[in-house]
């Protein structure tokens, strides 16, 4: 109780200080709310006509969180649980929407679905994406397989990259340094270095954007050393991210774009939970290139996209039985091609049609067995269609998709998403929404063809229902509450660590996501969010309760301060082999609370100073059993824009 009182007192002091500073600044600022979303239809749609609660991380919010990562921002969204974000840099990160798993969330970058065909879940590694390259992020929760395919059974992360500037050339540079310590091993060395440089511009009809960033992190061990007599050795992480976009505006209605990115990182890792290793290391390289064209005509708009991706990753792992080092190499290629068209029959009726083609292959070489890409490959050809109907206060988004899988044949999925604007005045808006949707998730090449693989696996099948309310009042209040219930059949599990199987039981998850954002006075915003998730079977570190609270203050015209509180409730881990206690029993992981502070200050129009203090009270906790978590750490940096 004393510890909690100290935390609350410190928080109160910080808030009081921010309020006093705010009182010294009287200049008013008018902020415009984002009224357009893309994720619901793949085309621009007024938010009031959307039947989903879509959270948008805007360009302004990204600027205010300079120095953070994409995963940092996602971890503060209601209904989203990120496991491993507070572990050592380069650690595997689990991303769960509404009690689902990694492979049930689609990641889309500028309209292109991105995946990793070499991975167990085929999910894209968000560690590869630098936040300095990002313009905005939309988070769509709930099944979206009709528009985005089998990987979107529980939601979509729709990332929009930055565009070229309107001037012939503009330049930006960012650099930051910080500490990287655990709760117990505190040395206050500057073990984290980040740099990013970018250039962009427009010359007549031609525009360009290039960005390069690098990160180097050291200072803490991947495995938790709390049971060891001496501290474990440090595990380093290094990454490089590069991006290039070239656009040509042929006419007012026709645009062409070439894009590409190359990302690589190297990392050290340990032998497992509470187990050190000075040998283990890994790497990942990813090259992605593509072409996109956008054509607008009198009655609608058409978008065509082609993208090729090549992933190579591997690691060296010490083998205690043979006293040697085992080498693992994974190589995968994927092709994404899509044509999508929006036709406006009238102001009230829009028809969206398209066809999506994807091709995946996986070549794996390990000491325990190989995967040949002549065998481990599959293709999908999915035609899809949706109708958007808007009439007075009523909105309807309904559609279907025929998943044509080379290994599993045809599977039809569909969604029905009505909403009704109970109130829609300029001052007060209140919308009721509901949806029912189905999803089909095919096994990955790893689950089919690896040493643990099973070619007799059936696809996973999901059905989700949700309903809720969304409201706003005079741009002073924004709030939403959504209930969801999801059932999953044929869940792919590895119960014996020998062979993948389909679970014989039906898994269900239900919960409520509540978000309230208020602006009590100008330049102060308070956001409170609570997520309740209840699963019939829980293997994924997902808490029943999670609370996020944030207060953002602009005490001076050029200064922004953000204080964030996060409480993650108790989680359950099924200890199948007795690694943490008795075999076959659940291990209850204690709840924890984190408080983070970040500050941005503009020195003129071209320079920004920023800093952050994370885990202010040096909370000692485990995010993932047996692995280190970050203690109190700070970061300071500088950003230049010309």
C-alpha positions as CSV (number, residue, x, y, z in Angstrom):
1,X,0.0,0.0,0.0
2,X,2.9,2.4,0.8
3,X,4.4,1.8,-2.6
4,X,1.1,2.5,-4.3
5,X,0.7,5.7,-2.3
6,X,4.2,6.9,-3.3
7,X,3.3,6.3,-7.0
8,X,0.0,8.2,-6.7
9,X,1.7,11.1,-4.9
10,X,4.4,11.4,-7.6
11,X,1.8,11.2,-10.4
12,X,-0.3,13.9,-8.6
13,X,2.9,16.1,-8.4
14,X,3.6,15.7,-12.1
15,X,0.0,16.5,-13.1
16,X,-0.1,19.5,-10.8
17,X,3.2,20.8,-12.3
18,X,1.8,20.3,-15.8
19,X,-1.4,22.2,-14.9
20,X,0.6,25.1,-13.4
21,X,2.7,25.4,-16.5
22,X,-0.5,25.2,-18.6
23,X,-2.0,28.2,-16.7
24,X,1.0,30.3,-17.8
25,X,0.1,29.8,-21.5
26,X,-3.1,31.4,-22.7
27,X,-2.8,31.1,-26.5
28,X,-5.6,28.9,-27.9
29,X,-5.2,26.2,-30.4
30,X,-7.9,24.8,-32.6
31,X,-7.5,21.0,-33.4
32,X,-9.3,19.3,-36.2
33,X,-10.4,15.7,-35.7
34,X,-9.7,13.2,-38.3
35,X,-13.0,12.5,-40.2
36,X,-11.8,10.0,-42.8
37,X,-10.8,6.3,-42.4
38,X,-9.4,3.8,-44.9
39,X,-9.4,0.4,-43.2
40,X,-13.2,-0.2,-43.4
41,X,-13.4,-0.2,-47.2
42,X,-9.8,0.3,-48.5
43,X,-11.0,3.7,-49.8
44,X,-11.7,7.0,-48.0
45,X,-14.9,6.8,-45.9
46,X,-16.3,9.4,-43.5
47,X,-15.9,8.1,-40.0
48,X,-19.6,8.7,-39.2
49,X,-20.5,6.3,-42.1
50,X,-18.2,3.5,-40.7
51,X,-19.8,0.6,-38.8
52,X,-16.5,-0.1,-36.9
53,X,-14.7,1.6,-34.1
54,X,-11.4,2.3,-35.8
55,X,-8.6,3.9,-33.8
56,X,-6.3,6.1,-35.8
57,X,-2.8,7.1,-34.6
58,X,-2.5,10.3,-36.5
59,X,0.6,12.1,-37.9
60,X,0.4,14.6,-35.1
61,X,0.4,11.8,-32.4
62,X,3.4,10.2,-34.1
63,X,5.3,13.5,-34.0
64,X,4.4,13.8,-30.3
65,X,5.9,10.4,-29.7
66,X,9.2,10.9,-31.5
67,X,11.7,8.3,-30.4
68,X,9.2,5.5,-29.8
69,X,8.5,2.5,-32.0
70,X,5.4,1.3,-33.9
71,X,4.9,-1.5,-31.3
72,X,5.2,1.0,-28.4
73,X,2.1,2.9,-29.8
74,X,0.1,-0.3,-30.5
75,X,0.7,-1.5,-26.9
76,X,-1.5,1.4,-25.6
77,X,-4.5,0.6,-27.7
78,X,-7.6,-0.9,-26.1
79,X,-8.1,-4.5,-27.3
80,X,-4.5,-4.9,-28.3
81,X,-2.0,-6.9,-26.2
82,X,1.7,-6.9,-27.1
83,X,3.7,-9.5,-25.4
84,X,7.5,-9.1,-25.4
85,X,7.7,-5.4,-26.2
86,X,9.3,-4.7,-22.8
87,X,11.9,-7.6,-23.2
88,X,15.3,-7.2,-24.7
89,X,15.5,-5.5,-28.1
90,X,15.1,-8.1,-30.9
91,X,13.0,-10.4,-28.9
92,X,10.0,-12.2,-30.5
93,X,6.9,-10.1,-30.1
94,X,3.4,-11.5,-29.8
95,X,0.6,-9.3,-31.1
96,X,-2.9,-10.3,-29.9
97,X,-6.2,-8.7,-30.9
98,X,-9.2,-9.7,-28.8
99,X,-7.7,-12.9,-27.4
100,X,-6.5,-14.1,-30.8
101,X,-3.0,-15.0,-32.0
102,X,-0.3,-13.4,-34.1
103,X,-1.3,-15.0,-37.4
104,X,-4.9,-13.7,-37.0
105,X,-3.9,-10.0,-37.4
106,X,-3.1,-8.7,-40.9
107,X,-0.4,-6.0,-41.3
108,X,-1.0,-3.8,-44.4
109,X,1.6,-1.2,-45.5
110,X,0.3,1.3,-48.1
111,X,-2.4,-1.1,-49.2
112,X,0.0,-4.1,-49.5
113,X,-0.4,-7.1,-47.2
114,X,3.0,-8.0,-45.7
115,X,3.9,-11.4,-44.3
116,X,6.8,-13.7,-43.5
117,X,6.4,-17.1,-45.3
118,X,9.3,-18.5,-43.3
119,X,7.7,-18.0,-39.9
120,X,5.6,-20.4,-37.8
121,X,2.7,-18.0,-38.0
122,X,3.7,-16.2,-41.2
123,X,3.2,-12.9,-39.4
124,X,5.2,-9.8,-40.4
125,X,7.9,-8.6,-37.9
126,X,7.0,-5.1,-37.0
127,X,10.5,-4.6,-35.6
128,X,11.5,-4.1,-39.2
129,X,9.5,-0.9,-39.5
130,X,10.9,2.5,-38.4
131,X,8.3,4.9,-37.0
132,X,10.0,7.8,-38.7
133,X,8.8,6.3,-42.0
134,X,5.2,6.3,-40.9
135,X,2.5,8.9,-41.6
136,X,-0.4,7.3,-39.7
137,X,-1.7,3.9,-38.4
138,X,-5.3,2.7,-38.3
139,X,-6.2,-0.2,-36.0
140,X,-9.3,-2.1,-37.1
141,X,-10.4,-4.8,-34.6
142,X,-12.7,-7.6,-35.4
143,X,-12.8,-10.0,-38.4
144,X,-11.9,-8.3,-41.7
145,X,-11.2,-11.3,-43.8
146,X,-13.7,-10.2,-46.5
147,X,-11.4,-7.3,-47.6
148,X,-8.0,-8.4,-46.3
149,X,-8.0,-12.2,-46.6
150,X,-7.4,-15.1,-44.2
151,X,-4.8,-13.4,-42.0
152,X,-7.3,-10.8,-40.9
153,X,-9.5,-13.0,-38.7
154,X,-9.2,-10.7,-35.7
155,X,-8.1,-7.4,-37.1
156,X,-6.0,-5.2,-39.3
157,X,-3.1,-2.9,-38.7
158,X,-3.2,-0.5,-41.6
159,X,0.0,1.5,-41.9
160,X,0.3,4.5,-44.2
161,X,3.8,5.6,-45.0
162,X,4.9,9.2,-45.4
163,X,4.4,11.1,-48.7
164,X,6.7,13.4,-50.5
165,X,6.7,17.1,-49.5
166,X,5.3,19.8,-51.9
167,X,8.7,21.5,-52.0
168,X,11.5,20.4,-54.4
169,X,13.5,19.1,-51.5
170,X,13.1,18.8,-47.7
171,X,15.4,17.0,-45.2
172,X,14.9,15.5,-41.8
173,X,17.3,14.0,-39.3
174,X,16.8,12.4,-35.9
175,X,19.2,11.1,-33.3
176,X,18.7,9.8,-29.8
177,X,20.6,8.1,-27.0
178,X,19.4,6.3,-24.0
179,X,19.9,3.7,-21.3
180,X,18.9,0.0,-21.6
181,X,18.9,-1.5,-18.1
182,X,16.8,-4.1,-16.3
183,X,15.2,-3.4,-12.9
184,X,18.1,-5.0,-10.9
185,X,21.2,-4.4,-13.2
186,X,21.4,-0.6,-13.3
187,X,24.5,0.9,-14.8
188,X,23.1,4.0,-16.5
189,X,25.3,3.6,-19.6
190,X,24.1,5.0,-22.9
191,X,23.6,1.6,-24.5
192,X,20.9,2.6,-27.0
193,X,21.6,4.7,-30.1
194,X,19.1,5.5,-32.8
195,X,19.6,7.6,-36.0
196,X,17.3,8.4,-38.9
197,X,17.8,10.5,-42.0
198,X,15.3,11.3,-44.8
199,X,14.9,13.3,-47.9
200,X,11.8,14.0,-50.0
201,X,10.4,16.4,-52.5
202,X,8.3,17.1,-55.6
203,X,9.6,18.2,-59.0
204,X,6.7,19.0,-61.3
205,X,4.9,15.7,-61.8
206,X,7.6,13.6,-60.1
207,X,7.9,13.1,-56.4
208,X,10.3,11.1,-54.2
209,X,10.9,10.0,-50.7
210,X,13.9,8.2,-49.2
211,X,14.6,7.3,-45.6
212,X,17.4,5.4,-43.8
213,X,17.6,4.6,-40.1
214,X,19.8,2.5,-37.8
215,X,19.6,1.3,-34.2
216,X,22.1,-0.2,-31.9
217,X,21.2,-1.5,-28.5
218,X,23.2,-3.3,-25.8
219,X,23.2,-3.4,-22.0
220,X,20.9,-6.2,-20.9
221,X,20.6,-9.9,-21.1
222,X,17.7,-11.6,-23.0
223,X,17.2,-14.2,-20.3
224,X,16.2,-13.2,-16.7
225,X,19.2,-13.7,-14.4
226,X,17.3,-13.4,-11.1
227,X,18.1,-17.0,-10.1
228,X,21.8,-16.7,-11.1
229,X,24.8,-16.1,-8.8
230,X,26.3,-13.7,-11.3
231,X,24.7,-11.4,-13.9
232,X,24.2,-12.8,-17.4
233,X,26.2,-11.5,-20.4
234,X,24.7,-8.7,-22.5
235,X,22.8,-9.5,-25.7
236,X,23.2,-6.9,-28.4
237,X,20.8,-5.9,-31.2
238,X,21.5,-3.9,-34.4
239,X,19.1,-3.0,-37.2
240,X,19.1,-1.0,-40.4
241,X,16.0,0.1,-42.2
242,X,15.8,1.8,-45.6
243,X,12.8,2.9,-47.8
244,X,12.4,4.5,-51.2
245,X,9.2,5.7,-52.9
246,X,9.0,7.2,-56.4
247,X,5.8,8.6,-57.8
248,X,4.7,10.1,-61.1
249,X,1.4,12.0,-61.5
250,X,0.7,11.3,-65.2
251,X,-2.6,13.2,-65.2
252,X,-4.9,14.7,-62.6
253,X,-6.6,11.3,-62.3
254,X,-3.8,8.8,-62.9
255,X,-0.8,8.1,-60.6
256,X,2.1,5.6,-60.7
257,X,4.3,4.6,-57.8
258,X,7.4,2.5,-57.4
259,X,8.3,1.5,-53.9
260,X,10.9,-0.6,-52.1
261,X,12.4,-1.2,-48.7
262,X,15.3,-3.2,-47.4
263,X,15.5,-4.1,-43.7
264,X,18.0,-6.1,-41.7
265,X,18.9,-6.8,-38.1
266,X,21.2,-8.9,-36.1
267,X,20.8,-10.0,-32.5
268,X,22.1,-12.1,-29.7
269,X,19.8,-14.3,-27.7
270,X,20.0,-16.7,-24.7
271,X,19.4,-20.4,-24.2
272,X,15.9,-20.1,-22.9
273,X,14.0,-19.0,-19.8
274,X,16.5,-18.2,-17.0
275,X,19.3,-19.7,-19.1
276,X,22.2,-17.7,-20.4
277,X,24.2,-18.3,-23.6
278,X,27.3,-16.5,-25.0
279,X,27.0,-18.2,-28.4
280,X,23.5,-17.9,-29.7
281,X,22.9,-15.2,-32.3
282,X,20.6,-14.6,-35.3
283,X,19.8,-12.3,-38.2
284,X,17.0,-11.4,-40.6
285,X,17.1,-9.7,-44.0
286,X,14.0,-8.6,-45.9
287,X,13.8,-7.0,-49.4
288,X,10.4,-5.8,-50.7
289,X,9.8,-4.1,-54.1
290,X,6.5,-3.2,-55.8
291,X,4.4,-1.1,-58.1
292,X,1.2,0.7,-57.5
293,X,-1.2,2.6,-59.7
294,X,-4.3,4.7,-58.8
295,X,-6.9,5.8,-61.4
296,X,-9.8,8.0,-60.6
297,X,-12.8,8.3,-63.0
298,X,-16.2,10.0,-62.9
299,X,-18.0,7.2,-61.0
300,X,-15.2,5.8,-58.9
301,X,-11.6,4.8,-58.4
302,X,-9.4,1.8,-59.2
303,X,-6.2,0.7,-57.5
304,X,-3.7,-1.9,-58.8
305,X,-0.8,-3.2,-56.8
306,X,2.0,-5.8,-57.2
307,X,4.6,-6.5,-54.5
308,X,7.5,-9.0,-54.3
309,X,9.1,-9.9,-50.9
310,X,12.2,-12.0,-50.2
311,X,13.0,-12.9,-46.6
312,X,16.1,-14.6,-45.3
313,X,16.6,-15.3,-41.6
314,X,18.7,-17.6,-39.6
315,X,20.3,-18.3,-36.2
316,X,23.1,-20.2,-34.5
317,X,22.1,-22.2,-31.4
318,X,24.3,-24.0,-29.0
319,X,23.5,-27.7,-28.7
320,X,24.4,-29.0,-25.2
321,X,23.9,-32.7,-26.2
322,X,26.6,-32.6,-28.9
323,X,28.6,-29.7,-27.5
324,X,28.4,-28.0,-30.9
325,X,26.6,-25.1,-32.7
326,X,23.5,-25.9,-34.8
327,X,22.8,-23.7,-37.8
328,X,19.2,-22.8,-39.0
329,X,18.4,-21.0,-42.2
330,X,15.0,-20.0,-43.4
331,X,14.4,-18.5,-46.9
332,X,11.0,-17.4,-48.2
333,X,9.5,-15.5,-51.1
334,X,6.0,-14.1,-51.5
335,X,4.1,-12.4,-54.3
336,X,1.1,-10.1,-53.6
337,X,-1.1,-8.8,-56.5
338,X,-4.4,-7.1,-56.2
339,X,-6.9,-5.1,-58.3
340,X,-9.6,-3.3,-56.5
341,X,-12.3,-1.0,-57.8
342,X,-14.9,1.3,-56.1
343,X,-17.9,2.2,-58.2
344,X,-20.3,4.9,-57.0
345,X,-23.8,4.0,-58.2
346,X,-25.0,7.1,-56.3
347,X,-24.2,9.1,-53.3
348,X,-25.8,6.4,-51.2
349,X,-24.5,3.2,-52.8
350,X,-20.9,2.2,-53.4
351,X,-19.8,-1.2,-54.7
352,X,-16.2,-2.4,-54.0
353,X,-15.0,-5.4,-56.1
354,X,-11.6,-6.9,-56.4
355,X,-9.4,-9.9,-56.9
356,X,-6.3,-10.8,-54.8
357,X,-3.5,-13.2,-55.8
358,X,-0.8,-14.4,-53.4
359,X,2.0,-16.9,-53.8
360,X,4.2,-18.2,-51.0
361,X,7.2,-20.6,-50.8
362,X,9.5,-21.6,-48.0
363,X,13.0,-23.2,-48.1
364,X,14.3,-24.3,-44.7
365,X,17.5,-25.9,-43.6
366,X,17.9,-27.2,-40.1
367,X,19.7,-30.0,-38.2
368,X,16.4,-31.6,-37.5
369,X,15.0,-31.6,-41.1
370,X,14.6,-29.5,-44.1
371,X,11.7,-27.9,-46.0
372,X,11.9,-27.9,-49.8
373,X,10.3,-24.9,-51.6
374,X,9.2,-27.3,-54.4
375,X,6.9,-28.8,-51.8
376,X,6.3,-26.0,-49.3
377,X,4.4,-23.6,-51.5
378,X,0.9,-22.6,-52.1
379,X,-1.2,-19.9,-53.9
380,X,-4.5,-18.2,-53.2
381,X,-6.8,-16.4,-55.7
382,X,-9.6,-14.6,-53.9
383,X,-12.3,-12.6,-55.6
384,X,-14.2,-10.3,-53.2
385,X,-17.0,-7.8,-53.2
386,X,-18.6,-5.4,-50.7
387,X,-21.5,-2.9,-50.8
388,X,-21.6,0.3,-48.7
389,X,-25.1,1.7,-48.3
390,X,-25.6,5.1,-46.7
391,X,-29.1,6.4,-46.2
392,X,-30.0,9.2,-43.8
393,X,-28.8,7.9,-40.4
394,X,-28.4,4.3,-41.5
395,X,-25.2,2.7,-42.8
396,X,-24.6,-0.8,-44.0
397,X,-21.3,-2.5,-45.0
398,X,-21.7,-6.1,-46.2
399,X,-19.6,-8.3,-48.4
400,X,-18.2,-11.7,-49.2
401,X,-14.9,-13.3,-50.3
402,X,-14.2,-16.6,-51.9
403,X,-10.9,-18.0,-50.6
404,X,-9.5,-20.2,-53.4
405,X,-6.5,-22.0,-51.8
406,X,-4.3,-24.3,-53.8
407,X,-4.2,-26.8,-51.0
408,X,-7.6,-26.4,-49.4
409,X,-10.0,-25.5,-52.2
410,X,-12.8,-22.9,-51.8
411,X,-14.0,-21.3,-48.6
412,X,-16.6,-18.6,-48.5
413,X,-16.4,-15.9,-45.8
414,X,-18.7,-12.9,-45.3
415,X,-19.5,-10.0,-43.1
416,X,-22.6,-7.9,-42.3
417,X,-22.0,-4.6,-40.5
418,X,-24.9,-2.2,-39.9
419,X,-24.7,1.0,-38.0
420,X,-27.2,3.8,-37.1
421,X,-26.5,7.4,-36.2
422,X,-28.9,8.0,-33.4
423,X,-27.6,11.6,-33.1
424,X,-25.6,13.4,-35.8
425,X,-25.6,17.1,-35.1
426,X,-22.4,19.2,-35.1
427,X,-22.3,19.2,-31.3
428,X,-23.4,15.7,-30.5
429,X,-22.9,12.4,-32.2
430,X,-24.1,9.0,-31.1
431,X,-23.8,5.9,-33.2
432,X,-24.9,2.3,-32.6
433,X,-23.0,-0.5,-34.4
434,X,-23.1,-4.2,-34.9
435,X,-21.4,-6.8,-37.0
436,X,-21.2,-10.5,-37.8
437,X,-18.3,-11.9,-39.7
438,X,-16.6,-15.2,-40.5
439,X,-12.9,-16.0,-41.3
440,X,-10.8,-18.8,-42.8
441,X,-7.1,-19.2,-41.7
442,X,-5.0,-21.7,-43.6
443,X,-2.0,-23.4,-42.0
444,X,1.4,-21.9,-42.6
445,X,4.1,-23.7,-44.6
446,X,5.9,-24.3,-41.4
447,X,2.9,-25.9,-39.8
448,X,2.4,-28.1,-42.8
449,X,5.9,-29.1,-43.8
450,X,8.4,-28.6,-41.0
451,X,9.7,-31.4,-38.7
452,X,6.6,-30.7,-36.6
453,X,4.4,-30.4,-39.7
454,X,1.2,-32.2,-40.5
455,X,-0.2,-32.1,-44.0
456,X,-3.5,-33.4,-42.8
457,X,-4.3,-30.2,-40.9
458,X,-7.6,-28.5,-41.4
459,X,-7.9,-24.7,-41.7
460,X,-9.0,-22.7,-38.7
461,X,-12.4,-21.2,-38.9
462,X,-13.6,-18.2,-36.9
463,X,-17.0,-16.4,-36.4
464,X,-17.2,-13.1,-34.6
465,X,-20.2,-11.0,-33.4
466,X,-19.8,-7.5,-31.9
467,X,-22.0,-4.6,-31.0
468,X,-21.4,-1.2,-29.3
469,X,-21.8,2.5,-29.2
470,X,-19.6,5.4,-30.3
471,X,-20.2,9.0,-29.3
472,X,-18.7,12.5,-29.3
473,X,-19.7,15.8,-27.9
474,X,-18.5,19.2,-29.1
475,X,-15.0,17.9,-29.8
476,X,-14.7,17.8,-26.0
477,X,-15.6,14.2,-25.5
478,X,-15.0,11.0,-27.5
479,X,-16.1,7.6,-26.2
480,X,-16.8,4.1,-27.4
481,X,-17.8,0.8,-25.8
482,X,-17.8,-2.5,-27.8
483,X,-18.7,-6.0,-26.8
484,X,-17.3,-8.9,-28.9
485,X,-17.7,-12.7,-28.9
486,X,-15.6,-15.0,-31.1
487,X,-15.6,-18.7,-31.7
488,X,-12.8,-20.7,-33.3
489,X,-12.9,-24.2,-34.6
490,X,-9.9,-26.4,-35.7
491,X,-7.4,-24.2,-33.8
492,X,-3.9,-25.3,-34.8
493,X,-1.9,-26.3,-31.7
494,X,1.3,-28.1,-30.8
495,X,0.2,-30.0,-27.7
496,X,3.2,-32.4,-27.5
497,X,5.9,-30.4,-29.2
498,X,6.0,-33.3,-31.8
499,X,3.3,-32.7,-34.3
500,X,0.8,-29.9,-35.1
501,X,-2.8,-30.8,-34.7
502,X,-6.3,-29.4,-34.9
503,X,-7.8,-28.9,-31.4
504,X,-10.8,-31.1,-30.9
505,X,-12.5,-28.3,-28.8
506,X,-14.1,-25.0,-29.8
507,X,-12.2,-22.0,-28.4
508,X,-14.2,-18.9,-27.5
509,X,-13.2,-15.4,-26.5
510,X,-15.4,-12.6,-25.3
511,X,-14.8,-9.2,-23.9
512,X,-15.5,-5.5,-23.7
513,X,-13.4,-2.6,-24.9
514,X,-14.1,0.8,-23.4
515,X,-12.4,4.1,-24.4
516,X,-13.1,7.6,-23.1
517,X,-11.2,10.7,-24.2
518,X,-12.0,14.1,-22.7
519,X,-10.6,17.5,-23.2
520,X,-11.6,19.3,-20.0
521,X,-9.7,22.5,-20.9
522,X,-7.9,23.6,-24.0
523,X,-4.5,21.9,-24.5
524,X,-5.2,19.1,-22.1
525,X,-6.5,15.7,-23.2
526,X,-7.2,12.8,-20.9
527,X,-7.8,9.3,-22.3
528,X,-8.9,6.3,-20.3
529,X,-9.2,2.8,-21.7
530,X,-10.1,-0.6,-20.3
531,X,-10.1,-4.0,-22.0
532,X,-11.7,-7.1,-20.6
533,X,-10.9,-10.4,-22.3
534,X,-12.1,-13.8,-21.3
535,X,-10.9,-16.9,-23.2
536,X,-12.1,-20.5,-22.7
537,X,-8.5,-21.7,-23.2
538,X,-5.6,-19.3,-22.5
539,X,-2.0,-20.0,-23.6
540,X,-1.0,-16.6,-24.8
541,X,-0.2,-14.3,-21.8
542,X,-3.4,-12.4,-22.4
543,X,-4.7,-10.7,-19.2
544,X,-8.4,-10.5,-18.4
545,X,-8.0,-6.9,-17.5
546,X,-5.8,-4.2,-19.0
547,X,-6.0,-0.5,-18.2
548,X,-4.4,2.4,-20.1
549,X,-4.6,6.0,-19.0
550,X,-2.9,9.0,-20.7
551,X,-2.8,12.7,-20.0
552,X,-1.4,14.9,-22.7
553,X,-0.7,18.6,-21.9
554,X,0.6,21.4,-24.0
555,X,1.8,23.7,-21.3
556,X,3.6,26.1,-23.7
557,X,3.0,26.8,-27.3
558,X,6.0,24.7,-28.3
559,X,6.0,22.1,-25.6
560,X,4.1,18.8,-25.4
561,X,4.0,16.6,-22.3
562,X,2.5,13.1,-22.2
563,X,2.1,10.9,-19.1
564,X,1.0,7.3,-19.7
565,X,-0.1,4.7,-17.1
566,X,-0.6,1.0,-18.0
567,X,-1.8,-1.8,-15.7
568,X,-1.7,-5.3,-17.0
569,X,-3.7,-7.8,-14.9
570,X,-2.8,-11.3,-13.9
571,X,-2.0,-13.7,-16.8
572,X,-2.1,-17.5,-17.0
573,X,0.6,-19.6,-18.7
574,X,0.0,-23.4,-19.2
575,X,3.2,-25.1,-18.0
576,X,3.1,-28.3,-20.1
577,X,6.5,-29.6,-19.2
578,X,7.0,-28.3,-15.7
579,X,9.5,-25.6,-16.7
580,X,8.2,-23.3,-14.0
581,X,6.6,-25.6,-11.5
582,X,4.5,-28.8,-11.8
583,X,4.0,-30.2,-15.3
584,X,0.5,-29.8,-16.7
585,X,-0.5,-26.9,-14.4
586,X,-1.2,-23.3,-14.9
587,X,1.3,-20.7,-13.8
588,X,-0.3,-17.4,-12.7
589,X,1.9,-14.4,-13.6
590,X,1.5,-11.4,-11.3
591,X,0.0,-8.1,-12.6
592,X,2.1,-5.1,-13.0
593,X,1.9,-1.3,-13.6
594,X,4.1,1.0,-15.7
595,X,4.3,4.8,-15.8
596,X,6.0,6.5,-18.7
597,X,6.7,10.2,-19.3
598,X,7.6,11.8,-22.7
599,X,8.3,15.4,-23.6
600,X,8.7,17.2,-26.9
601,X,9.9,20.8,-27.2
602,X,10.2,22.8,-30.5
603,X,13.1,25.2,-30.8
604,X,11.8,27.2,-33.7
605,X,10.3,25.6,-36.7
606,X,13.1,23.3,-37.7
607,X,14.3,21.7,-34.4
608,X,12.7,19.4,-31.8
609,X,14.2,18.3,-28.6
610,X,12.5,15.2,-27.1
611,X,13.0,12.9,-24.1
612,X,11.3,10.0,-22.3
613,X,11.5,8.3,-19.0
614,X,10.0,4.8,-19.1
615,X,9.0,2.6,-16.2
616,X,9.5,5.6,-13.9
617,X,9.1,3.6,-10.7
618,X,11.4,0.8,-11.8
619,X,8.6,-1.9,-11.5
620,X,10.0,-5.4,-11.2
621,X,7.9,-7.8,-13.2
622,X,8.0,-10.4,-15.9
623,X,6.3,-9.8,-19.2
624,X,7.4,-13.2,-20.5
625,X,8.3,-15.9,-18.0
626,X,12.0,-16.4,-17.7
627,X,13.1,-13.4,-19.8
628,X,14.3,-9.9,-18.8
629,X,12.2,-6.8,-18.8
630,X,13.3,-3.2,-19.0
631,X,13.6,-1.2,-15.8
632,X,13.7,2.6,-15.4
633,X,15.3,4.0,-18.6
634,X,15.6,7.4,-20.2
635,X,16.1,8.6,-23.7
636,X,16.9,12.0,-25.1
637,X,17.2,13.1,-28.7
638,X,17.1,15.8,-31.4
639,X,15.1,16.0,-34.6
640,X,15.8,18.5,-37.5
641,X,13.5,19.4,-40.3
642,X,14.5,21.6,-43.2
